Amino acid sequence: MNFPANLRYTKDHEWVSIEGDIATIGITEFAQSELGDIVYVEVDTIGKSLASGDVFGTVEAVKTVSDLFLPVSGSITELNPALAGAPELVNTDPYGEGWMVKMKVNNPADVEALMDAAAYEAVVA
């Protein structure tokens, strides 16, 4: 299983990459493997200001629907447009082309409080 060292992780299996005050968020390789084949990603919170831990969307797999939780507070600015026609990108490239949303983070330092790769790997081991 892959745990990129440049990312931060949540106990709910989301990953975060930060550049300035813009965060890119997706679900981890572990999460997508547990869910199975992803068939739909729904995010209806574009433009909304949300708190850390709030549900920002759902991911639908063949057998289940799972909530997506925001790792840090801020506003969702973008949904990955590629997921509309190819939700399976979450399965095939969860840390790359399968990213889900971008957001403007209220406090970029909050990302540092999330788990690093080693801590997340210990959680899912």
PENOR-V558431 format. One record per pair of residues at least 24 apart in sequence whose C-alpha atoms are under 8 Angstrom apart, sorted by the first residue. I is the first residue (numbers start at 1). J is the second residue. If there is no record, write none. Layout:
I	J
I	J
This chain:
1	29
1	30
2	29
3	29
3	117
3	118
3	120
3	121
4	117
5	116
5	117
5	118
6	117
7	116
7	117
8	111
8	112
8	114
8	115
8	116
8	117
9	114
9	115
9	116
9	117
9	120
10	71
10	114
10	115
10	120
11	120
11	123
12	69
14	68
14	69
14	71
16	71
16	111
18	108
18	111
20	108
21	104
21	105
21	106
21	107
21	108
22	102
22	103
22	104
22	105
23	102
23	103
23	104
23	105
24	99
24	100
24	101
24	102
24	103
25	99
25	100
25	101
25	102
26	94
26	95
26	98
26	99
26	100
26	101
27	90
27	94
27	95
27	99
27	100
28	94
28	95
29	91
29	94
29	95
30	124
32	90
32	91
32	94
33	91
35	61
35	63
35	64
36	61
36	62
36	63
36	91
37	61
37	62
37	88
37	91
38	62
38	87
38	88
38	90
38	91
39	87
39	88
40	83
40	84
40	87
41	83
41	84
41	87
41	100
43	79
45	76
46	75
46	76
46	77
46	78
46	79
47	75
47	76
47	77
48	75
48	76
49	73
49	74
49	75
49	76
50	74
50	75
50	76
71	111
71	114
72	105
72	106
72	110
72	111
73	105
73	106
73	107
74	103
74	104
74	105
74	106
74	107
75	103
75	104
75	105
75	106
76	101
76	102
76	103
76	104
77	101
77	102
77	103
77	104
78	102
78	103
